[in-house]
C-alpha cells in the first residue's frame, strides 16, 4: 500500500508538471496579448509594461521564472485586475467554488446512491418499478441535458415563475443563492452515480455468497448492506472524474449565476488574455483534479486490498 501511494504521488506530480508546461506555452503561443486593445498603447508604454511583467524575456526563461514563483506559492500579479495579485483573487474565489463543488458532490452521492440502491434492492413490485423509473428519469435529465441548459430552466421555474429562489448572485453565501447552482452541478452526477450504483448492486446481489446469506435467513436489508461495499467500488472509481466534471462545469455555472468563483475569474482572464490569472486557475483546478483522483485511487485500493496485493507482486 505504501509503495502504491508513493508511485501514485510521483505520477501525480509528473502529470501536474506536464499540465503546467502545456498550459504555459499554449497561452504564450496563442495570438494576441494582455496589453492588446481596440485602442493600441503607445509602443514605449507597451514595451515598459512587458518589461515590468517580464514578458520581454525568452519564452524558456519566462517558464523558469514562473516555476520559481510557483514553487514559492506565488501565482504572480493579475494583468487584468491591476490592483490585485492572483493569490488575492483566489483567496476570495476558491472557497466559493470549493463550497459549491462540495455541496454538489455530497448531493450527488447521497441522492444518486439512494436512487441506485432503491432501484436495485427493492423487491419485485411497484416499489421496484418506481425505483427503476426514478433512476431512469434522473439519468435522462442529468445526462441528456447539459448544465448550461439545466441552469436557465431552473432559473425560469424556481426564480421567475415560483419566485422561490434567487436567479443569480452570491449574497455573501446565503443558502438560497447556493441551491440552484449546486443543484445544476449535481444533477448530471446524480444520474451517473444512480445508474452505476443500480447496475453494480444488482450484480453484487446475484453473487453466490449472497444466496448463502439468504439461506441463513438474513433480512433483505442486511443482505443489501453486505452487498453495498462491493457495489460501491465502481462509484468510488468514478468520483475522481465526477470531481473533474464539477470543477470544470463550475466555469459555466458560475458565469450563468453571476457567482464570483474560480470559474468566473477564468472567463474574465481568458477574455482579457490575463496570462497569470488563467495559468493560476489551470494550476489550481489541475492540482485539485489530480488530488481527487489520487485520493480515489488510494481509497479504491483500501476498499479492495486485492488491487494493492496484485501490484505488490
SVG drawing of the C-alpha trace seen along z (x, -y; Angstrom):
<svg xmlns="http://www.w3.org/2000/svg" viewBox="-47 -56 63 78">
<polyline fill="none" stroke="black" stroke-width="0.4" points="0.0,0.0 2.9,-2.4 4.6,-1.6 1.3,-2.2 0.9,-5.6 4.4,-6.7 4.2,-5.7 0.8,-7.4 2.1,-10.6 5.1,-10.7 2.9,-10.1 0.5,-12.9 3.4,-15.4 4.7,-14.5 1.2,-14.9 0.8,-18.3 4.1,-19.5 3.1,-18.4 -0.3,-20.3 1.5,-23.4 4.0,-23.3 1.4,-22.7 -0.9,-25.5 2.0,-27.9 3.4,-27.5 -0.1,-27.3 -1.1,-30.6 2.1,-32.3 2.0,-31.0 -1.7,-32.0 -2.2,-35.2 -2.7,-38.4 -1.5,-39.5 -2.6,-41.0 -2.0,-44.6 -3.8,-44.4 -6.9,-46.5 -9.1,-48.4 -7.0,-51.5 -3.4,-50.4 -1.0,-51.6 1.9,-53.8 4.8,-51.5 7.1,-52.8 4.4,-52.2 3.7,-48.7 7.4,-48.0 7.7,-49.1 4.7,-47.0 6.2,-44.0 9.4,-44.6 7.7,-45.1 5.8,-41.8 8.9,-40.0 7.1,-39.3 10.2,-40.5 12.3,-37.6 12.8,-34.5 9.9,-32.0 12.0,-29.3 13.3,-31.8 9.7,-33.1 8.8,-29.5 11.6,-29.0 10.7,-32.3 7.1,-31.2 8.1,-27.8 10.3,-29.6 7.3,-31.8 5.0,-28.8 7.4,-26.9 7.0,-29.8 3.2,-29.6 3.1,-32.9 0.9,-33.0 2.0,-36.4 0.2,-39.7 -3.0,-39.8 -2.6,-41.5 -6.3,-42.3 -7.2,-43.2 -4.2,-45.5 -4.8,-46.3 -4.8,-42.6 -2.5,-39.7 -3.8,-36.3 -3.3,-34.9 -5.6,-37.7 -8.3,-36.9 -8.1,-33.2 -8.3,-33.8 -11.8,-35.1 -12.9,-32.9 -11.5,-29.5 -13.6,-28.9 -16.7,-29.8 -16.0,-27.3 -14.9,-24.6 -18.1,-25.2 -20.4,-24.8 -18.4,-21.8 -18.6,-20.0 -22.3,-20.6 -22.8,-19.3 -20.7,-16.2 -22.4,-15.4 -25.9,-15.8 -24.8,-13.6 -23.5,-10.8 -26.5,-10.9 -29.3,-11.2 -27.7,-9.2 -26.6,-6.4 -30.0,-6.3 -31.8,-6.1 -29.5,-3.4 -30.0,-1.3 -33.7,-1.7 -33.8,-0.8 -31.7,2.3 -32.7,3.7 -36.5,3.2 -38.5,6.4 -40.4,7.1 -43.5,5.0 -44.5,1.3 -41.5,0.2 -39.0,1.8 -40.8,0.3 -41.0,-3.1 -37.3,-3.0 -36.2,-1.9 -38.4,-4.6 -36.8,-7.3 -33.3,-6.2 -34.2,-6.3 -35.8,-9.8 -32.8,-11.1 -30.4,-9.6 -32.4,-11.1 -32.5,-14.6 -28.9,-14.6 -27.2,-13.0 -29.1,-14.4 -29.4,-18.0 -26.1,-19.8 -25.7,-22.2 -25.9,-25.3 -29.4,-24.2 -30.5,-23.0 -29.4,-26.3 -31.7,-28.6 -34.6,-26.1 -34.1,-26.1 -33.8,-29.9 -37.0,-30.2 -39.1,-27.8 -37.9,-28.4 -36.8,-32.1 -39.1,-33.7 -42.2,-31.5 -42.4,-30.5 -40.3,-33.4 -38.9,-30.9 -35.2,-31.2 -32.9,-34.0 -31.8,-33.5 -28.3,-34.8 -25.8,-36.5 -23.9,-35.2 -25.3,-37.5 -22.4,-36.7 -23.1,-32.9 -26.8,-33.0 -28.2,-29.4 -30.9,-30.4 -28.3,-31.6 -26.4,-28.3 -29.3,-25.9 -29.8,-26.4 -26.1,-26.4 -25.3,-23.4 -28.3,-21.6 -27.2,-22.3 -23.8,-20.9 -25.1,-17.9 -27.9,-16.7 -25.6,-15.1 -23.6,-13.4 -26.8,-12.2 -27.8,-10.5 -24.5,-8.7 -24.0,-7.7 -27.6,-6.3 -27.1,-4.2 -23.7,-3.0 -24.9,-2.1 -28.0,-0.3 -26.2,1.8 -23.3,2.6 -25.7,3.5 -27.8,5.8 -24.6,7.7 -23.5,7.9 -26.8,9.3 -26.5,12.1 -23.2,13.3 -23.1,16.9 -22.3,15.7 -25.4,13.5 -27.5,16.6 -25.7,18.2 -26.7,15.3 -30.3,15.6 -30.2,19.3 -29.0,18.4 -32.1,16.3 -30.6,12.8 -33.1,10.0 -33.1,8.3 -31.8,5.1 -28.8,6.8 -28.0,8.7 -28.2,5.4 -25.9,3.8 -23.3,6.5 -23.6,6.1 -23.2,2.3 -19.5,2.5 -18.7,4.5 -21.2,2.5 -19.7,-0.9 -16.4,-0.2 -17.4,-1.4 -18.9,-4.5 -15.7,-5.3 -13.7,-4.8 -15.9,-7.4 -15.6,-10.0 -12.3,-11.4 -14.0,-12.0 -17.1,-13.4 -14.9,-15.9 -13.3,-17.0 -16.7,-17.4 -17.9,-19.5 -14.8,-21.7 -14.9,-22.3 -18.6,-22.7 -18.4,-25.4 -16.8,-27.7 -20.1,-27.8 -22.4,-27.7 -20.6,-30.5 -20.9,-32.7 -24.6,-32.0 -25.5,-32.6 -23.0,-35.5 -21.1,-33.9 -17.6,-35.3 -15.8,-32.0 -12.8,-30.5 -14.8,-29.9 -15.8,-33.5 -12.2,-34.7 -11.1,-32.1 -13.6,-33.5 -12.5,-37.1 -8.9,-36.1 -9.3,-34.3 -11.2,-37.2 -8.6,-39.7 -5.7,-37.5 -4.6,-37.6 -1.8,-35.0 -1.2,-34.8 -4.8,-34.6 -5.6,-31.9 -2.4,-29.9 -3.2,-30.2 -6.7,-28.8 -5.4,-26.0 -2.8,-25.0 -5.3,-25.1 -8.0,-23.1 -5.5,-20.6 -4.0,-20.1 -7.5,-19.6 -8.5,-17.1 -5.2,-15.2 -5.5,-15.2 -9.1,-13.8 -8.1,-11.1 -5.2,-10.2 -7.5,-10.0 -10.0,-7.9 -7.2,-5.6 -5.9,-5.0 -9.5,-4.6 -10.3,-2.1 -7.2,0.0 -8.2,-0.3 -11.7,0.9 -10.4,3.8 -7.0,4.9 -6.6,7.4 -5.6,4.5 -2.7,3.4 -1.7,7.1 -1.6,7.6 0.5,4.6 2.8,5.6 3.5,8.9"/>
</svg>
